[in-house]
């Protein structure tokens, strides 16, 4: 699920990951002989005869991780820096909330967006670390996850604890920066925002256990991944407005149920064999009907959130575009083809960006609307 579980990799990413496994157990990590090398496939570090020296420059996340010093690569893969889609899906609800909380006619605070972006990278990495620590025995039994750093023995349990502590410490530093964005006249506001951010740790820590006890781990993931829809508004305004934040949070949870159910269909055979649960196994052939219901609920909640904060035409146009994108995604997904499930899952970054653009333009439109009304208002007052 979102790379937290890590069983739904695209075929291309599996090939890249297989080519760059770091080495043996212990503190001193050295390159290991990969499965590709043992099967006679040329390793990416090996220069083909007659080929020019060096590798082609690539800016993809996987290529950046592969270019990092080898002792760091297991840790970067543990926090899924080579697969950033999960970070996007964690970050985008934060941007929605920050955008909706901006003053009419203004862009959202770009520094605050950057702050939340940094926090999303760290918290997604911490979530992946916790998940892999919980699931190390399960991951060893599944081909697609057997090479994950903890399951493969490239990182020990002690090392993963130390690394998790470092990520959480940095995330706490980001959270403490919210002091600068709360209402100075309300001394409780920064405390409440920090407490709200810290509360998400309970969800992050317990989510990996949900797939052992319920068929609705995707719901638990939705509650976790969309916490930023509450925290973003609080960071800007100093407190949450339930009329806006709760519908926005609910819409994000419905969105997660859509994309992560699609993702879970990649793993349903493995999950059934090892005793894990998911909405994919629960819904089976009725998946599209359930996803359609979640989509309708998401669009309704987004419309309510927009109405409650005075959003304008561009916002509702973006909500309509999101609806069209989701409808196509649900209608065309082939739940029996893992590759197609991955493609549809990854396309949800577009969904989130569309909505964010609509929020920003809708907020800027408010200024135009107010300007057209001001002369009339002045005449009425006179």
DOZA-335431 format. One record per residue (C-alpha): residue number from 1; residue in one letter; x, y, z. Coordinates in Angstrom, 3 decimals. Example, Ala and Ser with C-alpha at 12.3 -4.5 7.8 and 13.67 -1.06 7.14 Angstrom:
BEGIN
pos: 1; code: A; c1: 12.300; c2: -4.500; c3: 7.800
pos: 2; code: S; c1: 13.670; c2: -1.060; c3: 7.140
***
This chain:
BEGIN
pos: 1; code: X; c1: 0.000; c2: 0.000; c3: 0.000
pos: 2; code: X; c1: 1.630; c2: 3.158; c3: -1.259
pos: 3; code: X; c1: 5.037; c2: 1.686; c3: -0.930
pos: 4; code: X; c1: 4.501; c2: 1.336; c3: 2.845
pos: 5; code: X; c1: 3.796; c2: -2.309; c3: 2.237
pos: 6; code: X; c1: 5.950; c2: -2.225; c3: -0.846
pos: 7; code: X; c1: 4.592; c2: -5.249; c3: -2.722
pos: 8; code: X; c1: 3.202; c2: -3.352; c3: -5.698
pos: 9; code: X; c1: 6.224; c2: -2.167; c3: -7.632
pos: 10; code: X; c1: 6.100; c2: -1.461; c3: -11.296
pos: 11; code: X; c1: 8.090; c2: -3.943; c3: -13.383
pos: 12; code: X; c1: 10.564; c2: -1.261; c3: -14.333
pos: 13; code: X; c1: 11.214; c2: -0.339; c3: -10.725
pos: 14; code: X; c1: 11.683; c2: -3.994; c3: -9.828
pos: 15; code: X; c1: 14.411; c2: -4.248; c3: -12.442
pos: 16; code: X; c1: 16.136; c2: -1.132; c3: -11.103
pos: 17; code: X; c1: 15.869; c2: -2.261; c3: -7.483
pos: 18; code: X; c1: 17.215; c2: -5.707; c3: -8.324
pos: 19; code: X; c1: 20.256; c2: -4.137; c3: -9.943
pos: 20; code: X; c1: 21.334; c2: -2.098; c3: -6.955
pos: 21; code: X; c1: 21.059; c2: -4.263; c3: -3.831
pos: 22; code: X; c1: 23.565; c2: -3.290; c3: -1.202
pos: 23; code: X; c1: 25.521; c2: -5.840; c3: 0.684
pos: 24; code: X; c1: 25.653; c2: -8.121; c3: 3.657
pos: 25; code: X; c1: 24.344; c2: -7.812; c3: 7.178
pos: 26; code: X; c1: 26.071; c2: -5.634; c3: 9.728
pos: 27; code: X; c1: 27.249; c2: -2.104; c3: 10.104
pos: 28; code: X; c1: 29.712; c2: -2.296; c3: 7.259
pos: 29; code: X; c1: 27.628; c2: -2.468; c3: 4.080
pos: 30; code: X; c1: 29.275; c2: -3.601; c3: 0.858
pos: 31; code: X; c1: 27.890; c2: -4.330; c3: -2.630
pos: 32; code: X; c1: 26.160; c2: -7.682; c3: -2.954
pos: 33; code: X; c1: 25.922; c2: -9.930; c3: -5.960
pos: 34; code: X; c1: 22.462; c2: -9.412; c3: -7.408
pos: 35; code: X; c1: 19.995; c2: -11.930; c3: -8.742
pos: 36; code: X; c1: 20.388; c2: -10.329; c3: -12.126
pos: 37; code: X; c1: 24.121; c2: -10.920; c3: -12.070
pos: 38; code: X; c1: 23.707; c2: -14.550; c3: -11.038
pos: 39; code: X; c1: 21.331; c2: -15.127; c3: -13.940
pos: 40; code: X; c1: 23.787; c2: -13.737; c3: -16.455
pos: 41; code: X; c1: 22.138; c2: -10.332; c3: -16.862
pos: 42; code: X; c1: 24.623; c2: -7.480; c3: -17.115
pos: 43; code: X; c1: 24.754; c2: -5.314; c3: -14.005
pos: 44; code: X; c1: 24.252; c2: -1.564; c3: -14.567
pos: 45; code: X; c1: 27.672; c2: -0.851; c3: -13.046
pos: 46; code: X; c1: 29.344; c2: -3.020; c3: -15.668
pos: 47; code: X; c1: 30.385; c2: -1.174; c3: -18.795
pos: 48; code: X; c1: 29.487; c2: -2.977; c3: -22.023
pos: 49; code: X; c1: 32.360; c2: -3.626; c3: -24.453
pos: 50; code: X; c1: 32.941; c2: -0.609; c3: -26.650
pos: 51; code: X; c1: 30.557; c2: 1.555; c3: -24.644
pos: 52; code: X; c1: 31.671; c2: 5.007; c3: -23.482
pos: 53; code: X; c1: 32.735; c2: 5.413; c3: -19.895
pos: 54; code: X; c1: 30.148; c2: 6.609; c3: -17.359
pos: 55; code: X; c1: 26.381; c2: 6.287; c3: -17.220
pos: 56; code: X; c1: 23.687; c2: 8.285; c3: -18.936
pos: 57; code: X; c1: 22.521; c2: 11.170; c3: -16.796
pos: 58; code: X; c1: 19.063; c2: 10.606; c3: -15.332
pos: 59; code: X; c1: 17.093; c2: 12.706; c3: -12.895
pos: 60; code: X; c1: 14.614; c2: 10.000; c3: -11.910
pos: 61; code: X; c1: 14.298; c2: 9.277; c3: -8.200
pos: 62; code: X; c1: 15.505; c2: 5.705; c3: -8.651
pos: 63; code: X; c1: 18.573; c2: 6.891; c3: -10.581
pos: 64; code: X; c1: 19.416; c2: 9.435; c3: -7.881
pos: 65; code: X; c1: 19.244; c2: 6.750; c3: -5.196
pos: 66; code: X; c1: 21.351; c2: 4.390; c3: -7.302
pos: 67; code: X; c1: 23.974; c2: 7.128; c3: -7.690
pos: 68; code: X; c1: 24.255; c2: 7.697; c3: -3.946
pos: 69; code: X; c1: 27.170; c2: 6.220; c3: -1.979
pos: 70; code: X; c1: 26.562; c2: 2.486; c3: -1.596
pos: 71; code: X; c1: 26.452; c2: 2.498; c3: 2.236
pos: 72; code: X; c1: 23.559; c2: 5.011; c3: 2.056
pos: 73; code: X; c1: 21.503; c2: 3.226; c3: -0.571
pos: 74; code: X; c1: 19.785; c2: 0.722; c3: 1.779
pos: 75; code: X; c1: 18.581; c2: 3.581; c3: 3.985
pos: 76; code: X; c1: 17.356; c2: 5.632; c3: 1.023
pos: 77; code: X; c1: 15.470; c2: 2.608; c3: -0.268
pos: 78; code: X; c1: 14.112; c2: 1.908; c3: 3.202
pos: 79; code: X; c1: 12.475; c2: 5.348; c3: 3.230
pos: 80; code: X; c1: 11.364; c2: 4.805; c3: -0.395
pos: 81; code: X; c1: 13.131; c2: 7.813; c3: -1.875
pos: 82; code: X; c1: 13.396; c2: 5.808; c3: -5.084
pos: 83; code: X; c1: 9.573; c2: 5.641; c3: -5.276
pos: 84; code: X; c1: 8.279; c2: 9.158; c3: -4.531
pos: 85; code: X; c1: 4.622; c2: 8.582; c3: -5.472
pos: 86; code: X; c1: 3.777; c2: 7.768; c3: -1.844
pos: 87; code: X; c1: 5.328; c2: 11.031; c3: -0.696
pos: 88; code: X; c1: 3.222; c2: 12.929; c3: -3.226
pos: 89; code: X; c1: 0.038; c2: 11.272; c3: -1.988
pos: 90; code: X; c1: 0.921; c2: 12.189; c3: 1.591
pos: 91; code: X; c1: 1.883; c2: 15.751; c3: 0.690
pos: 92; code: X; c1: -0.977; c2: 16.778; c3: -1.608
pos: 93; code: X; c1: -3.738; c2: 16.894; c3: 1.055
pos: 94; code: X; c1: -1.458; c2: 19.277; c3: 2.971
pos: 95; code: X; c1: -1.301; c2: 21.566; c3: -0.059
pos: 96; code: X; c1: -5.082; c2: 21.525; c3: -0.420
pos: 97; code: X; c1: -5.546; c2: 22.641; c3: 3.161
pos: 98; code: X; c1: -2.841; c2: 25.303; c3: 3.016
pos: 99; code: X; c1: -4.290; c2: 26.604; c3: -0.253
pos: 100; code: X; c1: -7.852; c2: 26.799; c3: 1.081
pos: 101; code: X; c1: -6.622; c2: 28.643; c3: 4.193
pos: 102; code: X; c1: -4.811; c2: 31.344; c3: 2.193
pos: 103; code: X; c1: -6.186; c2: 34.881; c3: 2.203
pos: 104; code: X; c1: -8.566; c2: 35.755; c3: -0.683
pos: 105; code: X; c1: -6.662; c2: 36.835; c3: -3.764
pos: 106; code: X; c1: -3.352; c2: 35.472; c3: -2.441
pos: 107; code: X; c1: -1.148; c2: 32.539; c3: -3.312
pos: 108; code: X; c1: -0.570; c2: 29.977; c3: -0.567
pos: 109; code: X; c1: 2.533; c2: 30.516; c3: 1.532
pos: 110; code: X; c1: 5.325; c2: 28.902; c3: -0.490
pos: 111; code: X; c1: 7.651; c2: 28.544; c3: 2.465
pos: 112; code: X; c1: 4.945; c2: 26.770; c3: 4.431
pos: 113; code: X; c1: 4.346; c2: 24.478; c3: 1.444
pos: 114; code: X; c1: 8.081; c2: 23.721; c3: 1.436
pos: 115; code: X; c1: 8.013; c2: 23.031; c3: 5.162
pos: 116; code: X; c1: 5.188; c2: 20.530; c3: 4.761
pos: 117; code: X; c1: 6.952; c2: 18.997; c3: 1.762
pos: 118; code: X; c1: 10.008; c2: 18.323; c3: 3.883
pos: 119; code: X; c1: 7.802; c2: 16.884; c3: 6.601
pos: 120; code: X; c1: 6.051; c2: 14.636; c3: 4.075
pos: 121; code: X; c1: 9.370; c2: 13.143; c3: 2.931
pos: 122; code: X; c1: 10.457; c2: 12.491; c3: 6.514
pos: 123; code: X; c1: 7.146; c2: 11.122; c3: 7.772
pos: 124; code: X; c1: 6.610; c2: 8.916; c3: 4.755
pos: 125; code: X; c1: 10.124; c2: 7.589; c3: 5.274
pos: 126; code: X; c1: 9.436; c2: 6.983; c3: 8.958
pos: 127; code: X; c1: 6.195; c2: 5.200; c3: 8.084
pos: 128; code: X; c1: 7.981; c2: 2.966; c3: 5.604
pos: 129; code: X; c1: 10.651; c2: 2.158; c3: 8.187
pos: 130; code: X; c1: 8.045; c2: 1.240; c3: 10.814
pos: 131; code: X; c1: 6.115; c2: -0.821; c3: 8.287
pos: 132; code: X; c1: 9.179; c2: -2.764; c3: 7.164
pos: 133; code: X; c1: 10.139; c2: -3.434; c3: 10.757
pos: 134; code: X; c1: 6.669; c2: -4.867; c3: 11.439
pos: 135; code: X; c1: 6.547; c2: -6.797; c3: 8.151
pos: 136; code: X; c1: 10.090; c2: -8.127; c3: 7.829
pos: 137; code: X; c1: 8.952; c2: -11.750; c3: 8.238
pos: 138; code: X; c1: 6.100; c2: -11.335; c3: 5.745
pos: 139; code: X; c1: 8.345; c2: -9.558; c3: 3.238
pos: 140; code: X; c1: 10.777; c2: -12.471; c3: 3.175
pos: 141; code: X; c1: 8.010; c2: -14.738; c3: 1.863
pos: 142; code: X; c1: 7.061; c2: -12.547; c3: -1.094
pos: 143; code: X; c1: 9.285; c2: -12.382; c3: -4.164
pos: 144; code: X; c1: 8.700; c2: -8.707; c3: -4.811
pos: 145; code: X; c1: 9.584; c2: -7.642; c3: -1.255
pos: 146; code: X; c1: 12.272; c2: -10.151; c3: -0.337
pos: 147; code: X; c1: 14.992; c2: -7.678; c3: -1.362
pos: 148; code: X; c1: 13.788; c2: -4.885; c3: 0.912
pos: 149; code: X; c1: 16.670; c2: -3.723; c3: 3.130
pos: 150; code: X; c1: 15.414; c2: -5.125; c3: 6.442
pos: 151; code: X; c1: 13.971; c2: -8.352; c3: 5.001
pos: 152; code: X; c1: 17.168; c2: -8.956; c3: 3.010
pos: 153; code: X; c1: 19.386; c2: -8.300; c3: 6.037
pos: 154; code: X; c1: 21.070; c2: -5.237; c3: 4.561
pos: 155; code: X; c1: 19.906; c2: -3.231; c3: 7.577
pos: 156; code: X; c1: 19.640; c2: -4.756; c3: 11.047
pos: 157; code: X; c1: 16.766; c2: -4.178; c3: 13.439
pos: 158; code: X; c1: 18.992; c2: -1.999; c3: 15.621
pos: 159; code: X; c1: 20.106; c2: 0.092; c3: 12.639
pos: 160; code: X; c1: 16.495; c2: 0.564; c3: 11.547
pos: 161; code: X; c1: 15.580; c2: 1.785; c3: 15.051
pos: 162; code: X; c1: 18.422; c2: 4.310; c3: 14.994
pos: 163; code: X; c1: 17.458; c2: 5.462; c3: 11.507
pos: 164; code: X; c1: 13.799; c2: 5.788; c3: 12.549
pos: 165; code: X; c1: 14.850; c2: 7.903; c3: 15.517
pos: 166; code: X; c1: 16.796; c2: 10.211; c3: 13.231
pos: 167; code: X; c1: 13.856; c2: 10.661; c3: 10.861
pos: 168; code: X; c1: 11.429; c2: 11.383; c3: 13.691
pos: 169; code: X; c1: 13.830; c2: 13.867; c3: 15.265
pos: 170; code: X; c1: 14.099; c2: 15.793; c3: 12.009
pos: 171; code: X; c1: 10.321; c2: 15.630; c3: 11.562
pos: 172; code: X; c1: 9.890; c2: 17.072; c3: 15.058
pos: 173; code: X; c1: 12.145; c2: 19.956; c3: 14.068
pos: 174; code: X; c1: 9.888; c2: 20.665; c3: 11.086
pos: 175; code: X; c1: 6.806; c2: 20.464; c3: 13.303
pos: 176; code: X; c1: 8.239; c2: 22.947; c3: 15.795
pos: 177; code: X; c1: 8.620; c2: 25.450; c3: 12.958
pos: 178; code: X; c1: 4.818; c2: 25.757; c3: 12.913
pos: 179; code: X; c1: 5.243; c2: 28.211; c3: 15.794
pos: 180; code: X; c1: 6.056; c2: 30.859; c3: 13.208
pos: 181; code: X; c1: 2.783; c2: 30.408; c3: 11.358
pos: 182; code: X; c1: 0.252; c2: 30.549; c3: 14.180
pos: 183; code: X; c1: -1.713; c2: 33.541; c3: 15.391
pos: 184; code: X; c1: 0.595; c2: 35.457; c3: 17.681
pos: 185; code: X; c1: -2.399; c2: 36.774; c3: 19.663
pos: 186; code: X; c1: -3.391; c2: 33.220; c3: 20.589
pos: 187; code: X; c1: -0.586; c2: 31.529; c3: 22.579
pos: 188; code: X; c1: -2.467; c2: 28.212; c3: 22.512
pos: 189; code: X; c1: -2.558; c2: 28.055; c3: 18.692
pos: 190; code: X; c1: 1.038; c2: 26.916; c3: 18.077
pos: 191; code: X; c1: 0.740; c2: 24.354; c3: 20.864
pos: 192; code: X; c1: -2.463; c2: 22.932; c3: 19.383
pos: 193; code: X; c1: -0.912; c2: 22.700; c3: 15.905
pos: 194; code: X; c1: 2.156; c2: 20.895; c3: 17.221
pos: 195; code: X; c1: -0.003; c2: 18.558; c3: 19.311
pos: 196; code: X; c1: -2.137; c2: 17.803; c3: 16.258
pos: 197; code: X; c1: 0.950; c2: 16.963; c3: 14.232
pos: 198; code: X; c1: 2.344; c2: 14.761; c3: 16.980
pos: 199; code: X; c1: -0.968; c2: 12.909; c3: 17.238
pos: 200; code: X; c1: -0.452; c2: 11.509; c3: 13.754
pos: 201; code: X; c1: 2.391; c2: 9.345; c3: 15.098
pos: 202; code: X; c1: -0.155; c2: 6.997; c3: 16.659
pos: 203; code: X; c1: -1.719; c2: 6.401; c3: 13.251
pos: 204; code: X; c1: 1.684; c2: 5.997; c3: 11.588
pos: 205; code: X; c1: 2.781; c2: 3.401; c3: 14.147
pos: 206; code: X; c1: -0.410; c2: 1.325; c3: 14.174
pos: 207; code: X; c1: -1.351; c2: 1.365; c3: 10.491
pos: 208; code: X; c1: 0.916; c2: -1.582; c3: 9.524
pos: 209; code: X; c1: -0.940; c2: -3.799; c3: 11.998
pos: 210; code: X; c1: -4.347; c2: -3.146; c3: 10.447
pos: 211; code: X; c1: -3.849; c2: -5.544; c3: 7.529
pos: 212; code: X; c1: -3.487; c2: -8.336; c3: 10.070
pos: 213; code: X; c1: -6.801; c2: -7.725; c3: 11.828
pos: 214; code: X; c1: -9.219; c2: -6.081; c3: 9.375
pos: 215; code: X; c1: -10.147; c2: -6.073; c3: 5.703
pos: 216; code: X; c1: -10.095; c2: -2.253; c3: 5.861
pos: 217; code: X; c1: -6.397; c2: -1.334; c3: 6.228
pos: 218; code: X; c1: -6.933; c2: 1.133; c3: 3.374
pos: 219; code: X; c1: -9.277; c2: 3.083; c3: 5.654
pos: 220; code: X; c1: -6.559; c2: 3.223; c3: 8.317
pos: 221; code: X; c1: -4.117; c2: 4.424; c3: 5.686
pos: 222; code: X; c1: -6.594; c2: 7.110; c3: 4.602
pos: 223; code: X; c1: -6.900; c2: 8.403; c3: 8.155
pos: 224; code: X; c1: -3.096; c2: 8.518; c3: 8.351
pos: 225; code: X; c1: -2.195; c2: 9.903; c3: 4.936
pos: 226; code: X; c1: -4.723; c2: 12.746; c3: 4.990
pos: 227; code: X; c1: -3.875; c2: 14.150; c3: 8.408
pos: 228; code: X; c1: -2.267; c2: 17.064; c3: 6.620
pos: 229; code: X; c1: -5.730; c2: 18.211; c3: 5.530
pos: 230; code: X; c1: -6.302; c2: 19.125; c3: 9.184
pos: 231; code: X; c1: -2.795; c2: 20.237; c3: 10.055
pos: 232; code: X; c1: -2.294; c2: 22.528; c3: 7.056
pos: 233; code: X; c1: -5.299; c2: 24.701; c3: 7.872
pos: 234; code: X; c1: -4.324; c2: 24.764; c3: 11.546
pos: 235; code: X; c1: -0.784; c2: 25.871; c3: 10.675
pos: 236; code: X; c1: -2.138; c2: 28.841; c3: 8.700
pos: 237; code: X; c1: -5.135; c2: 29.855; c3: 10.800
pos: 238; code: X; c1: -4.056; c2: 28.729; c3: 14.265
pos: 239; code: X; c1: -7.008; c2: 26.341; c3: 14.645
pos: 240; code: X; c1: -9.214; c2: 24.046; c3: 12.572
pos: 241; code: X; c1: -12.512; c2: 25.160; c3: 11.065
pos: 242; code: X; c1: -14.613; c2: 21.963; c3: 11.205
pos: 243; code: X; c1: -16.899; c2: 23.189; c3: 8.407
pos: 244; code: X; c1: -13.942; c2: 23.152; c3: 6.009
pos: 245; code: X; c1: -11.388; c2: 20.788; c3: 7.485
pos: 246; code: X; c1: -13.647; c2: 17.823; c3: 8.218
pos: 247; code: X; c1: -15.169; c2: 17.603; c3: 4.696
pos: 248; code: X; c1: -11.678; c2: 18.051; c3: 3.237
pos: 249; code: X; c1: -10.273; c2: 15.310; c3: 5.467
pos: 250; code: X; c1: -13.183; c2: 13.005; c3: 4.627
pos: 251; code: X; c1: -12.672; c2: 13.591; c3: 0.896
pos: 252; code: X; c1: -9.002; c2: 12.658; c3: 1.260
pos: 253; code: X; c1: -9.895; c2: 9.449; c3: 3.094
pos: 254; code: X; c1: -12.294; c2: 8.503; c3: 0.278
pos: 255; code: X; c1: -9.552; c2: 9.263; c3: -2.244
pos: 256; code: X; c1: -7.136; c2: 6.976; c3: -0.418
pos: 257; code: X; c1: -9.709; c2: 4.181; c3: -0.405
pos: 258; code: X; c1: -9.867; c2: 4.496; c3: -4.185
pos: 259; code: X; c1: -6.185; c2: 4.526; c3: -5.056
pos: 260; code: X; c1: -4.988; c2: 2.134; c3: -2.384
pos: 261; code: X; c1: -7.663; c2: -0.449; c3: -3.170
pos: 262; code: X; c1: -6.424; c2: -0.348; c3: -6.769
pos: 263; code: X; c1: -2.876; c2: -0.711; c3: -5.475
pos: 264; code: X; c1: -3.841; c2: -3.640; c3: -3.235
pos: 265; code: X; c1: -5.128; c2: -5.624; c3: -6.212
pos: 266; code: X; c1: -1.491; c2: -6.108; c3: -7.209
pos: 267; code: X; c1: -0.881; c2: -8.062; c3: -4.008
pos: 268; code: X; c1: -4.135; c2: -9.936; c3: -3.515
pos: 269; code: X; c1: -2.731; c2: -13.367; c3: -4.378
pos: 270; code: X; c1: 0.283; c2: -13.002; c3: -2.103
pos: 271; code: X; c1: -1.861; c2: -11.468; c3: 0.649
pos: 272; code: X; c1: -4.321; c2: -14.358; c3: 0.531
pos: 273; code: X; c1: -1.480; c2: -16.884; c3: 0.770
pos: 274; code: X; c1: 0.196; c2: -15.313; c3: 3.791
pos: 275; code: X; c1: -2.989; c2: -14.293; c3: 5.610
pos: 276; code: X; c1: -3.029; c2: -10.506; c3: 5.147
pos: 277; code: X; c1: -6.261; c2: -8.602; c3: 4.519
pos: 278; code: X; c1: -7.223; c2: -5.732; c3: 2.222
pos: 279; code: X; c1: -10.218; c2: -4.097; c3: 0.590
pos: 280; code: X; c1: -9.101; c2: -5.716; c3: -2.666
pos: 281; code: X; c1: -9.762; c2: -9.132; c3: -1.123
pos: 282; code: X; c1: -12.990; c2: -7.867; c3: 0.434
pos: 283; code: X; c1: -14.482; c2: -6.222; c3: -2.664
pos: 284; code: X; c1: -13.189; c2: -8.723; c3: -5.255
pos: 285; code: X; c1: -15.201; c2: -8.371; c3: -8.480
pos: 286; code: X; c1: -17.365; c2: -5.639; c3: -6.940
pos: 287; code: X; c1: -14.362; c2: -3.333; c3: -6.645
pos: 288; code: X; c1: -15.461; c2: -0.842; c3: -9.310
pos: 289; code: X; c1: -18.874; c2: -0.417; c3: -7.700
pos: 290; code: X; c1: -17.276; c2: 0.359; c3: -4.331
pos: 291; code: X; c1: -14.728; c2: 2.711; c3: -5.883
pos: 292; code: X; c1: -17.482; c2: 4.591; c3: -7.683
pos: 293; code: X; c1: -19.248; c2: 5.123; c3: -4.366
pos: 294; code: X; c1: -16.063; c2: 6.410; c3: -2.772
pos: 295; code: X; c1: -15.573; c2: 8.759; c3: -5.721
pos: 296; code: X; c1: -19.070; c2: 10.242; c3: -5.385
pos: 297; code: X; c1: -18.502; c2: 10.737; c3: -1.651
pos: 298; code: X; c1: -15.148; c2: 12.418; c3: -2.321
pos: 299; code: X; c1: -16.593; c2: 14.883; c3: -4.836
pos: 300; code: X; c1: -19.515; c2: 15.703; c3: -2.562
pos: 301; code: X; c1: -17.202; c2: 16.418; c3: 0.367
pos: 302; code: X; c1: -14.915; c2: 18.581; c3: -1.787
pos: 303; code: X; c1: -17.923; c2: 20.601; c3: -2.949
pos: 304; code: X; c1: -19.049; c2: 21.088; c3: 0.651
pos: 305; code: X; c1: -15.573; c2: 22.179; c3: 1.775
pos: 306; code: X; c1: -15.412; c2: 24.660; c3: -1.107
pos: 307; code: X; c1: -18.844; c2: 26.090; c3: -0.352
pos: 308; code: X; c1: -17.984; c2: 26.519; c3: 3.331
pos: 309; code: X; c1: -14.881; c2: 28.589; c3: 2.573
pos: 310; code: X; c1: -16.348; c2: 30.645; c3: -0.268
pos: 311; code: X; c1: -14.522; c2: 29.021; c3: -3.161
pos: 312; code: X; c1: -15.184; c2: 30.187; c3: -6.715
pos: 313; code: X; c1: -15.598; c2: 28.875; c3: -10.260
pos: 314; code: X; c1: -12.036; c2: 27.615; c3: -10.917
pos: 315; code: X; c1: -12.237; c2: 25.440; c3: -7.809
pos: 316; code: X; c1: -15.454; c2: 23.758; c3: -8.899
pos: 317; code: X; c1: -14.048; c2: 23.325; c3: -12.414
pos: 318; code: X; c1: -11.093; c2: 21.502; c3: -10.849
pos: 319; code: X; c1: -13.450; c2: 19.329; c3: -8.777
pos: 320; code: X; c1: -15.239; c2: 18.404; c3: -12.013
pos: 321; code: X; c1: -11.884; c2: 17.579; c3: -13.644
pos: 322; code: X; c1: -10.977; c2: 15.413; c3: -10.654
pos: 323; code: X; c1: -14.298; c2: 13.614; c3: -11.035
pos: 324; code: X; c1: -13.656; c2: 12.962; c3: -14.726
pos: 325; code: X; c1: -10.144; c2: 11.699; c3: -13.991
pos: 326; code: X; c1: -11.398; c2: 9.342; c3: -11.289
pos: 327; code: X; c1: -14.254; c2: 8.098; c3: -13.462
pos: 328; code: X; c1: -11.859; c2: 7.203; c3: -16.265
pos: 329; code: X; c1: -9.443; c2: 5.621; c3: -13.806
pos: 330; code: X; c1: -12.127; c2: 3.435; c3: -12.225
pos: 331; code: X; c1: -13.776; c2: 2.520; c3: -15.514
pos: 332; code: X; c1: -10.587; c2: 1.470; c3: -17.292
pos: 333; code: X; c1: -8.597; c2: -0.203; c3: -14.508
pos: 334; code: X; c1: -7.988; c2: -3.911; c3: -14.987
pos: 335; code: X; c1: -7.850; c2: -5.265; c3: -11.450
pos: 336; code: X; c1: -6.370; c2: -8.536; c3: -12.720
pos: 337; code: X; c1: -3.325; c2: -6.864; c3: -14.285
pos: 338; code: X; c1: -0.789; c2: -5.642; c3: -11.696
pos: 339; code: X; c1: 0.935; c2: -3.381; c3: -14.225
pos: 340; code: X; c1: -2.307; c2: -1.569; c3: -15.000
pos: 341; code: X; c1: -3.136; c2: -1.284; c3: -11.303
pos: 342; code: X; c1: 0.225; c2: 0.391; c3: -10.723
pos: 343; code: X; c1: -0.304; c2: 2.813; c3: -13.605
pos: 344; code: X; c1: -3.761; c2: 3.807; c3: -12.360
pos: 345; code: X; c1: -2.508; c2: 4.121; c3: -8.797
pos: 346; code: X; c1: 0.411; c2: 6.354; c3: -9.824
pos: 347; code: X; c1: -1.893; c2: 8.572; c3: -11.909
pos: 348; code: X; c1: -3.457; c2: 9.849; c3: -8.696
pos: 349; code: X; c1: -0.655; c2: 12.352; c3: -8.377
pos: 350; code: X; c1: -2.326; c2: 14.106; c3: -11.311
pos: 351; code: X; c1: -5.629; c2: 14.001; c3: -9.427
pos: 352; code: X; c1: -4.152; c2: 15.761; c3: -6.415
pos: 353; code: X; c1: -2.272; c2: 18.358; c3: -8.455
pos: 354; code: X; c1: -5.413; c2: 19.213; c3: -10.453
pos: 355; code: X; c1: -7.285; c2: 19.955; c3: -7.257
pos: 356; code: X; c1: -4.447; c2: 22.047; c3: -5.838
pos: 357; code: X; c1: -4.301; c2: 24.154; c3: -8.998
pos: 358; code: X; c1: -8.064; c2: 24.651; c3: -8.787
pos: 359; code: X; c1: -7.777; c2: 25.759; c3: -5.151
pos: 360; code: X; c1: -5.076; c2: 28.316; c3: -5.969
pos: 361; code: X; c1: -6.923; c2: 29.723; c3: -8.993
pos: 362; code: X; c1: -10.196; c2: 29.731; c3: -7.099
pos: 363; code: X; c1: -8.597; c2: 31.725; c3: -4.316
pos: 364; code: X; c1: -7.133; c2: 34.233; c3: -6.763
pos: 365; code: X; c1: -10.558; c2: 34.515; c3: -8.417
pos: 366; code: X; c1: -12.001; c2: 35.685; c3: -5.097
pos: 367; code: X; c1: -10.020; c2: 38.898; c3: -5.453
pos: 368; code: X; c1: -11.497; c2: 39.549; c3: -8.894
pos: 369; code: X; c1: -14.981; c2: 38.825; c3: -7.634
pos: 370; code: X; c1: -14.562; c2: 41.200; c3: -4.717
pos: 371; code: X; c1: -13.189; c2: 43.926; c3: -7.013
pos: 372; code: X; c1: -16.280; c2: 43.725; c3: -9.227
pos: 373; code: X; c1: -18.536; c2: 43.919; c3: -6.191
pos: 374; code: X; c1: -16.761; c2: 46.756; c3: -4.406
pos: 375; code: X; c1: -18.101; c2: 49.646; c3: -6.571
pos: 376; code: X; c1: -21.657; c2: 48.400; c3: -6.114
pos: 377; code: X; c1: -21.136; c2: 47.973; c3: -2.398
pos: 378; code: X; c1: -19.826; c2: 51.539; c3: -2.206
pos: 379; code: X; c1: -22.908; c2: 52.898; c3: -4.040
pos: 380; code: X; c1: -25.209; c2: 51.043; c3: -1.669
pos: 381; code: X; c1: -23.379; c2: 52.463; c3: 1.327
pos: 382; code: X; c1: -23.586; c2: 55.992; c3: -0.107
***
